[in-house]
């Protein structure tokens, strides 16, 4: 999977048992058809993970969580879901530090490092989400901001690193950076991961922010773009399937 393109959906706080089944049924064929070249996954709300895992058994679809508790050991943390629990119901990966978590739950590098470490200890692959706000980009601070967000990787002793670069201003807005901006940031992220984690580290850097069926092929062809993290367009089987296809058979 460290040589493949990745296409990961982020359902956010969406779904129902019935809607999930319909959506997944439309995905199994395109996911299986792409399996040799594309690692496909869905990050879903925790309450649905076990059901999705069971429904997706015998398919190539990976299942992940959208967040994980910062607390390492199960116990008196009402409402929290630990990395061990996510792994227990079959999650394979987890998003860490999505901008909505940073914005609404004040998640900073200290918390996110704990989440990364808990995930790794439980056998989950963390996908660290980074990205600047519009004000930060307009102030010319995007490289500084992303470098600071990545700096926690130095503490984690990692041999495999998955990062999603998601400019906050591109998430759910229909605005996408030009390919030169994506290429420049992904190259910077690669360089920083190599310098923080050593040259033998395995790396995947995904782009996220308004990826859709129409722009996926162009974005996925940008250098150092190893895949896509897809929000809105992952909620329809047709658009998510088209993005998966763009990852290995661009039109
Ligand atoms: C996201 O929230 O991770 C995301 C990329 O959303 P969207 O594709 O809807 O911009």
Boltz pocket constraint, residues with backbone or C-beta under 6 A from the ligand:
constraints:
  - pocket:
      binder: B
      contacts: [[A, 10], [A, 166], [A, 170], [A, 171], [A, 172], [A, 173], [A, 208], [A, 209], [A, 210], [A, 211], [A, 229], [A, 230], [A, 231], [A, 232], [A, 233]]
      max_distance: 6.0
